[in-house]
Amino acid sequence: MAAKWDKIMAGRDTENAAHVLTNRYTLSSTLKLMPNSFMLTHSHFAPANIVLQRNVHLWQIGRDVVKFIQVDEGVDLYDTLKYPILHLAQLQNAKCIIYLPRTIFDTLASKIDIEKRDIAWLFMTPRCGSTLWGQIFAVLPNWSVINESLVLYNSTVFEYDEDDMITLTKTQTFEGLVEAYVKWHTLAIPEDHSIFWKGTILDHHIIPILRKKFPHIKILFGYRDILPSAKSWQKSFGSLPGAEFGNRYIFSPVMATGCPRNIPEKDCFVFFTNGYNIKTCIEAFKASNGVSAAFEQYMFIWAAIIAMMKQYKHDGYKILPMKYEDLIADRRQTIGRVFDYLDIPAKLIDLSLTAMDRDSQEGLFFDKKTRSKNPSWVRTEDAVRRCNAILKVFDVGDLDSTTTF
């Protein structure tokens, strides 16, 4: 072992070592946090088990290399109020990036046991109150929150071509990737804590894998009626760069959903679905005569997710729906129903209600003050026709319908 360690330190055994790169530049604006903005210099090689330290966090899984973010001791990336999105918290606080060979990562991940961990996983449509639910669980004793980790998204976008991405999501390799992803994130949470996992709008396709690999995970689904949700989307994103349909991907750097202007089947790709029925997306795109505005782009995201979750329910998966309108109308009853599903004592409802005393989006780019400056959607006959054409293909009602599960 000593001889092997000497080789690693001397850089002669890089296949069995972690490659540590020092980050010399930390961005201050979360709106500008992009992976290629790092200024990295090689620091040293280290034993692979460096990635097991509590201040090291999984960031990106690639074909051959897995990347971790190392932060200063004591930095809590799971602070829900300060860091509502884990991905951005990692980039903002990165001290080093650690590269680890994928083979070593898979070996280490296979030894992590999470069967005894209580995990509630929230899948969602955008603007459904998911950040608020994260705050509710963050105030509960012995609960930790994992907020929107984009590891799986990073894996596919940066490492896989569009042509083979759909194929990847249906392979045993992808099952192993998801399994390692789940195990590694739970490693950072104290063993005596239950976990509320706030997923992303990109992750819904992994539900069958979770049911197969981790049947003890309880699945929640947060959603909101289409019209108020889409109006909120328009207010949030309507004036940001990339929101209009001039680029290849809809609203590409933040949500990275997409569908190109031209229609060849192999190019008509929607990232957030990651293998959902692409032909349905193509048909909806054609039916709408080409999506043009941020509000109408939202129809794709909302409709595909709703259709997917309805299919899972039809397939017999146990999923608890959590509707935003219900939470606002009757906080106590809605929280009580969720707590009952998760076996959380009802006596903690009063404590959970204190999390609703502040704007869950305060200080973020979804802040009400910021959104008030963005343009509102103008309801025209043509816009309604285009939106309803998309929703009809997905068979999820129309623009003014109430959504139920």
N, C-alpha and C positions, 0 to 999 in steps of 0.2 A: 504493500500500500504506500509506503514512504517513497519508493522509487516511482510509482505512478503519480504521486502528488508532485514530485520534483519535475517530472515531464510536463505536467499541466502548468506549473508555475513558469517553466521555461518556454512554454508555448509550443512544445513538441508533441502534445497529445490533445489537440483541439477537438477531436471527435468526441472525447469523453469529458469535456470541460464546458463550463459556462463562460461565455465571452461577455465581459462587462465593458460597457461604453458609457462614459461620463457625459451627462447633458450639461452644456455650458450656457444654455439659454432657456429660460422659462418664460413663456408668454403670459401676459397679464389679462388679456381679453379672451374670454371663453369663445367668443364668436370667431376668433382667428386661430383656434387650436387645431392644427392639422399635423399629421405624422411627419410630413416632410419639412416641418419647420424646426425640427431639432437640429442643434449644432453639436454633433457627437464626436468624441475622440476616444480611441481605444485606450482603456485604462489597464486592465489586467485580465488574466484567466483565473477562474475560481472553481472549486469543486461544485458538482452539479447540485448538491443539496443546499446551496445558497438560496435557491428559489423556494425553499421550505420556510424561510424566515417570515415572521409576521409582517414585516415592513416591505415585503416583495409581493406584487400583485400581478396576476395573469392579465395580459393585454391583448395579444394577438397570436392565433395559431395558424401556422403556415404549412405548406407541404412538407418542408424539411426542417424548418426552424420554428421554435416557439419563443415569443418575446414577452418579457416581464418588465414591469415598471418597479423601480426601487425608490422609496420615499424616505425622508428622515424619520428617525424613531419618534413615536408619539403622534404622528400625523394620522388622523382618523379619516380615511377616505369614505367611510360609511356614515359620516355625519349627514343625515338627511336634509337638515335645514341649510347647511353650508354647501353641500355637494349633491344636488338632486339627480345628477347623472354621473355614474361612476366613471365612465369613459372620459369625460371632461376633467373630473377630479384627478385622474391618473396623469393626464397630460400636463395639467397645471402644476402638479407637485413633483414631477419626475426629477429625481436626482441622478439616476442612472437608468439605462435600458440594458437588460440582460438577455442575451441570445442563448438559447439552449437547444441542442439537437433534438428533433422530434422523437427519435427513438428512445432517448433517455426520458423525455417528458412522459411518453406513453407508459414506460415501465414504472415511473414514480406514481403516476395517476392510478394505475391498476391496484396499487396498495392502499389507496384511500378508501375507507369504508364510511358510507353516509346512511346506511340503512336505519340507524337509530336516530337520525336527525329529523326533527319536525320541520317540514318545509311547506310553505304555502306560496304558490307561484301565480302571479297575476299576469295574464295575457290581456291585451286591450286594443281598442281603437284609440287614435289620438284624441286629446281633449276630453277624456272621460273621467277626470278626477284622480288619475293614478298617482300623481305627486301628492295629493291630499291623503290618499290611502297610505302612502309611504310614511307621511308624517304621523298619521294615526297609530301605525304599528311601532313607530320609533319611540313613542312615549311609553309603551308598555314595558313592564319589567321583564327581563330575560328574553327580549326579542331584538333581533338585529335586522336591518334592511339592506338588501342589495339593490342598488338603483341602476337600472338600464345599462347593463354591461354590453358593449358592442363587439365582444370577442368573436362571435360567430359571423357577424357581418364583416368585420375586418378580415377574417379568414378567407371569406369567399371573394370579397371585392379586390383585395390586394394580391391574392395568391392564385385565384382561379379565373380562367377565361369564361366569358358568357356561354360559349358553346358547350362547355363540359360542366357548368355549375349545376344545372338541373339534374344531370346524371349523377353528380357527386352526392346530392342530397338524398338519393335513393340507394346508396351503397352502404356496405358494412363499415367502410372507412369513415363515412360521415357519422354513423351511429357511435363509433368509437370516439370521434371528435366531440360529439355532444356529451357523451358520458364523461370524458376527461374534463370538459368545460364545466360541467355541473360540480363534479367532485372537487376541482381545484378552487372554485370560488367558495365553497363551504369550508375549505381548510382555513380561510382567513377569519372565520367567525368563531367566537368562543364556543367550546363544546357544550356548555350548559345553556346555550341560547337557541331558541327557535328562530327560524329564518322566514322573513317575508321577502320574496323575490319579485321585484317589479321588473317584468320583462320589457321588451321593446316591441314596436310594431313590425319588426322584421323577423320575429322568432316563432310565429304561430305554427309553422310547419314542423317544429320539433316535438309537438305534443304527443304524437304516436310513439316517438322514441322514449319520451319520459315515461309514458304508461308502460312501456316494455321494460325499460331498464330500472326505473324507480317508481314502482306502482304505489309506494306510500306517499308520494308527493301529492298534495291536494291542490287542485287547479281551480283558479278563479278567472272570471272574464269580466273586465270592465268595459262598458260601452255607453253610448249616448245616442239619443235620437239624431237623425242625419242632419236636419236643417240647422238647429242650434249649434251642433258640433261643427258643421261646415262653415257657418258664419264665424265661429271662433277661430277656425283654421285660417280663414281669409284675413281676419284682423291680425292674426299672429304673423302670417307669412306673406301676405299679399304684396308687400313692397320690398321684400328682401331679394338680393341678387339670386338669380337662378330659379325664381318662382314662376316666371313665365316660360312658355314652352319653346324657348329658342335653343336650349342646351339639350344634350343627349339624354340627360336624366332629369326627372322632375325634382326640383328643389334639392339638387345634388350636394352641397356638402353636408348638410345637417341630417336630413332624414334619408337621403339617398334612395328614394324610390324612383322608379324610372320606366319610361316607355318612349321609344324614339319617334320622331315625326314620320319617318318612312316606315313602311309596314312589312317588309320581308319577315317571315315567321321566325327565322332564327335570330333576328335582331330585336323583335318585339318582346322585350324582357322587362319584368317588373320585379325589382329586387326584393321588395318587402314580402312577396309571396314565396320566394325561394323554392320554386317547384310546384306551386299551386297551379291549377289548370290554366296554362298559358293561352290555350286556344280561346278560353272564355274571355281573357283579357284582350286578346286581339279582336274578338267579335264586339266587345264593348267599345273598344277604341274606334272601330269602324262605324258602329252604330251612332256614336256621338259626333261623327263627321270630323274627328280629330279634336282632342282636348286642347283648350286654348288658355284658360285662366286658372289661377291657383285654386279658386273655389271648385271648379270642375275637376281639376286634378285630384282633389280630395275625394271625389266620388269613387275613384279607383281604389284608393286606400281603404276607405270605410267599407265599400261594398264587398271587396275581395275578402277582407277579414271577417265580416259578418257572415258571408256565405260559407267560409271555411269553418267557422265555429259552429254554425248550424249543422254542417255535415258531420262534424265530430260528435255533436249531440245525437244525431241520427244514428251514428255508428255505436252508440251506447256508452260513450265516455261520460264520466261523472264530472260535471263542470258547474260551479255555482256562478250564475250571472249577477253582476253588480252594476246596476244602472245609475248613472250620475244623477238623473232627475229624482230618483227615489232617495238618494243620499241627501240631497238638498231639501226635499219635501219633508222627510222624517228621519233625521239623523240617528236618533236612538234606536228606532225599529230596524233600520237598515244595517247599522253596525252590529246590533244584537243578532240579526240573522247570520251575518258573516262570522261573528264570534262563535255562534252555536255550531256552525259548519266546521270550524277549526278547533272546537273543544276548548275555547278560551272562556274563563269564568265571567259570568255576566256582571260581577261586581266591578270589573275593569272598564265597563262602558263609560262611566262618569269621567274616568281619567282620560279615556280616548277622546272624549268630546272636547277636551282642552286644546287638542291639536288643531281644531277648526276655528280657533280664535284669530288666525292671521291669514293673509292671502298666501296660498301655497306657491304662487308664482312670483312673489316679491323679490326683486333684484335679478330676475332672470330675463331672457329675451322674450318670455311670454308675459312679462309684467303688464298689468292693466294700463299703466301709464304709457308704456311703449306701444301697446296694441291700439290705444286710442288715436295714435297718429297715423295708423295704416288705413287704407281705403276700405269702405264697406262694400259688400257685394250688392250690385244693382240687379234686382229681379226683373228680367225681361222674358218675353215669351220664348225667344230663341235659347236663352240660357237654361230655362226650365226644361225645354225639349231635349237639350244636349245632356243635361244631368240625368233626366229620367230614362234616356236611352241607355246610359251606362247601368243604372240601377236595374232596369228591366232584364238585361242580359244576365246579371247575377241573381235575379229572382229574389230581390230583397225589398220589394215595395217601390214607392216613389218618393219624391222629394218631401212631401208633407205627411208621410205615413209615420205611425208610431211603431217602434221596433220592440218586439217581444220575443222571448225564448221559451 
